[in-house]
Amino acid sequence: MASCATLYQECKDLKQRMVNEDQYIQKLLAFIQPRMQVSNGMGMHPKVQEAQQILTQRQQILNNLREPYDRKMAELINALTTGHDQLSHMQSELFNGQLEEFKTCQMRAQAGAPFNDKEERIGRLKQALETIAKHNIQLRQCAAWMLTLLQTTNDNQDQGYIMNMDRILTELERLFNELISRSFIVTGQPDAVLKTGHKIGTELRLLIAESLGIQPQLDLARITVKIIYEETAQQLTARTANVADVKEVGKISIPVENMDYATRIVTFKNSKLTSVDKRNQAAKGGAKNVAETGDEKLAAARKYALLFQFSPLDVGTRPGKVELWTVSNPLMVTVHTTQVCLAHAAISWHHAFAPVNLTSTNVEAMAVSCPHMKQMLSYKFTQYTGARRTLSDSDLNYLLDKMLGQQHYDDQFITYNHFAEISLADGNFSFWKWFFAVMELIRTKLMDFWNEDYLIGFISKTDASYKIESNGSAHPTFILRFSDSILGALSIGFWTQGEALHLHPFTVKDLDECPLIQRIITCPQLANISYIYPNKLKEQMRQDLEELERKRQQGKSRVTKTEQDKNNTRYYVKHQLTMVVVHSNAPQRQGSPGQATGVQQPPTEVSVESPNFWAAPSSVQTSLNGDDSVEQLMSTETMFDTEMELVEEDFDFDSFLNPMELPPMGLEDIEDVLEVIANN
């Protein structure tokens, strides 16, 4: 770059000398020519002869200057061309290397991958962009000055140089405009799944803003945002569509922001997506649209992006102002809560596996290896749940076996159908629906159990039964695992009376009514079981979880009750829910719920209405009518502090399973039951 400046100065000096010589020659000619006509036939005046001699000398000097001038001009043009080529190569490497790597890491981070060095990467990008911009400005100045000089002298012999210099300057300006355009990037992406009415929360930066020297323009700049279809964003990126022709497909409140004076960062922190246009899914063969139907599959088939446009900037290049724009990574928009699960599936697959400069919308046609799928599940689990404990290798192996319905191998490939569409053998739902429900259960109800490693979770019922029965009565153990057949539910497997049994799974709603720790502590069948799998004390678990809850409550702001609140609660009787499990030795019918067998035929998960797993205490059993379930009984506040007791006598299964055959209860029977409850 320094050689260009040197060559320019040398060419300028030579050109100046040539101009001076040419001007002197023109003066000599102006002196000689009139006098040559006057002296014709009369002999030449001595002064004219002297002038002619000087003219000849000056013409020789001019001719002598032309050769080094042409040589230096050729060197300058070659140096500028080389500089342009080097800048073009540097820009290409920067865009296809560091910048694309940054955007790829950013997109993978939206699927949960770590991106801890984001600011460091932005800093390196900014430095590289500013370096290229500095060199470009130097080359353009040199080419522009030389072009102006050549055009001013109006030398016919310089026409070739003028054309070459203009070509070089045009290419340098094109590179500079592209550099500015590509330096306008989204540094804080919107949520991958955006719900209407929620903030878009996006951050943008013009990385070379400080190098442009146009601070007054930046202070007044306006940045607008609009939501567009993903296909449109791809066309813009591929330069097959014009940004001026793009139409928004939804409404965003506060769609305009200004650049911060100090940081030169643009933040859409208060803008909300208020609505999206109805979009029919032609492939479904009708006029259905998600905004009306809430169809979760239709929602998962559509992706959007945010388009950001910067006020045109005058950066000193031809032909005029530069238009800057950029697009966000693809995102999903949900209108109904039923769309959230599959929306997460589609966008997680895209962010985890698709190339950042995607030119096709059919990402779901891709197939990924098992190791890549394990990595994606691990990242997504940590991101969505916020759990401190990550998925182990055994967890991931279990998940992939479950997804494929068989033992997996690392050289196998997994499609989106396996991931989010094909129903599992254990239930009428896909792997992703099952996994998403498990993540939601952990995030909302079981975080402490999971983080403190008291929840095994990802283990089949067969394996859980085997581990429980392997410990046997010598080391009775219970185990917490996720249900295979019910979405977002947890089951307790435990050792009792010589076999492993599994409670009907608890859903989020169940754990809302009675937390898991209370269910474990108050269950009589777990009272004599001191260990939770693999070899942890149940009492230690209780202490750890209670201590975590105590610290959490201390961290919350205290809300002082009013005197009225105290009066309202003063006369209430405290109550608690207590869990009881009844395991009868009475013969069961073939295939009846709750049947417990060996490890080869593990016990099935039994409904809460099943009599050999749940029963009301004997003191209130007779108050059940044919339509009441034990679950309903356990949730009533009339139980007060009454603790459920294990019913030892044989149970009449046929009568319980056929409630219409029970003898009708009269008013006296009900009064007797109420009297028993009152006495207890």
Protein Blocks (a to p, Z undefined) as FASTA:
>chain_A
ZZmmmmmmmmmmmmmmmmmmmmmmmmmmmmmmmmmmmmgonapafklmmmmmmmmmmmmm
mmmmmmmmmmmmmmmmmmmmmmmmmmmmmmmmmmmmmmmmmmmmmmmmmnopacfklmmm
mmmmmmmmmmmmmmmmmmmmmmmmmmmmmmmnopaklmmmmmmmmmmmmmmmmmmmmmmm
mmpccfbdcdfbdcehiafkiadddfklmmnopmmmmmmpccddddddfklmmmmmnopa
cfklpccfbdcehibccddfklopacdfkbccfbdcddddfknopabdfklnopaklmmm
pccddddddddddehiafbdcddddddddddddfbfklmmmmmmmmmmmmmmpcfkbcbf
klmlpccdfklmmmmmmmmmmmmnopabdcdfklmmmmmmmmnopacdfkbccdfklmmm
pccfkbccdfklmmmmmmmmmmmmmmmmmmnopanopacfklmmmmmmmnmmmlgcdddd
ddfkbghiacddddeehiacddddddfklmmmpcfklmmmmmmklmmpcbdcfbbcfklm
mmmmmmmmmmmmmmpccddddfklmmmmmmpccddddddddddfbdcdehiahiacdfkl
ccddddfklmklgccdfklmmmpcfkbcfklmmmpcklmmaccdddfbdcdfklmmmmml
pccddfklmmmmmmmmmmZZ
